[in-house]
Amino acid sequence: MSEVSRALTFGQMAEEYDRWRPGYPDAAVDWLAPPAPGRVADVGAGTGRLTSLLLSRGLTVEAVEPDPRMRA
């Protein structure tokens, strides 16, 4: 299986992925995110869980997701 086809397999079950995937602990997001205002990239953003958390902290987010079925 190529890297691209592996990346696209999550889109086959995007709703289930979003429903059952655990969220990110606040402490992890606090550690990862720069102070606002700031700009970050979310590469492989999936359904946008991390993107939403970063936006809620006042950051500008450039989110990239290769599989259109996963894009929020």
Kinemage of the C-alpha trace (Angstrom):
@kinemage 1
@onewidth
@group {chain A} dominant
@subgroup {mainchain}
@vectorlist {calphas} color= white
{ca met a 1} P 0.000 0.000 0.000
{ca ser a 2} L 1.424 3.389 -0.963
{ca glu a 3} L 1.658 6.268 1.504
{ca val a 4} L -1.046 8.152 -0.408
{ca ser a 5} L -3.487 5.245 -0.436
{ca arg a 6} L -2.840 4.648 3.265
{ca ala a 7} L -3.610 8.310 3.999
{ca leu a 8} L -6.869 8.060 2.070
{ca thr a 9} L -8.167 4.996 3.956
{ca phe a 10} L -9.402 7.113 6.876
{ca gly a 11} L -11.860 8.870 4.561
{ca gln a 12} L -13.676 5.586 3.977
{ca met a 13} L -15.020 5.911 7.505
{ca ala a 14} L -14.818 9.654 8.191
{ca glu a 15} L -17.974 9.836 10.330
{ca glu a 16} L -16.940 6.894 12.506
{ca tyr a 17} L -13.414 8.266 12.777
{ca asp a 18} L -14.726 11.609 13.989
{ca arg a 19} L -17.203 10.020 16.390
{ca trp a 20} L -14.797 7.599 18.065
{ca arg a 21} L -11.425 9.297 17.864
{ca pro a 22} L -10.408 10.600 21.291
{ca gly a 23} L -10.035 14.337 21.688
{ca tyr a 24} L -6.821 16.139 22.495
{ca pro a 25} L -6.029 16.851 26.169
{ca asp a 26} L -6.043 20.585 26.946
{ca ala a 27} L -2.542 20.309 28.408
{ca ala a 28} L -1.224 18.886 25.133
{ca val a 29} L -2.810 21.662 23.070
{ca asp a 30} L -1.536 24.293 25.514
{ca trp a 31} L 1.991 22.877 25.169
{ca leu a 32} L 1.784 22.667 21.381
{ca ala a 33} L 0.141 25.991 20.561
{ca pro a 34} L 2.085 29.245 20.521
{ca pro a 35} L 0.660 32.243 22.349
{ca ala a 36} L -2.056 34.085 20.431
{ca pro a 37} L -1.973 35.808 18.115
{ca gly a 38} L 0.015 33.327 16.126
{ca arg a 39} L -0.071 31.273 12.981
{ca val a 40} L 0.139 27.476 12.789
{ca ala a 41} L -0.211 24.705 10.212
{ca asp a 42} L -2.351 21.635 10.821
{ca val a 43} L -1.063 19.120 8.281
{ca gly a 44} L -3.278 16.075 7.885
{ca ala a 45} L -6.075 17.946 9.634
{ca gly a 46} L -8.647 15.207 9.168
{ca thr a 47} L -12.070 16.256 10.382
{ca gly a 48} L -10.692 19.378 12.043
{ca arg a 49} L -10.649 18.512 15.741
{ca leu a 50} L -7.242 20.026 16.408
{ca thr a 51} L -7.935 22.867 13.976
{ca ser a 52} L -11.002 23.876 16.011
{ca leu a 53} L -9.062 23.835 19.268
{ca leu a 54} L -6.307 25.984 17.800
{ca leu a 55} L -8.827 28.459 16.379
{ca ser a 56} L -10.545 28.695 19.774
{ca arg a 57} L -7.214 29.807 21.240
{ca gly a 58} L -7.115 32.783 18.870
{ca leu a 59} L -4.630 31.340 16.395
{ca thr a 60} L -4.691 31.601 12.622
{ca val a 61} L -4.671 28.059 11.252
{ca glu a 62} L -3.759 26.809 7.796
{ca ala a 63} L -5.257 23.310 7.669
{ca val a 64} L -4.377 20.802 4.953
{ca glu a 65} L -6.169 17.472 4.467
{ca pro a 66} L -5.487 15.347 1.362
{ca asp a 67} L -8.699 13.306 1.557
{ca pro a 68} L -11.806 15.335 0.649
{ca arg a 69} L -13.998 12.886 2.599
{ca met a 70} L -12.228 13.829 5.824
{ca arg a 71} L -12.354 17.590 5.379
{ca ala a 72} L -14.657 19.298 7.825
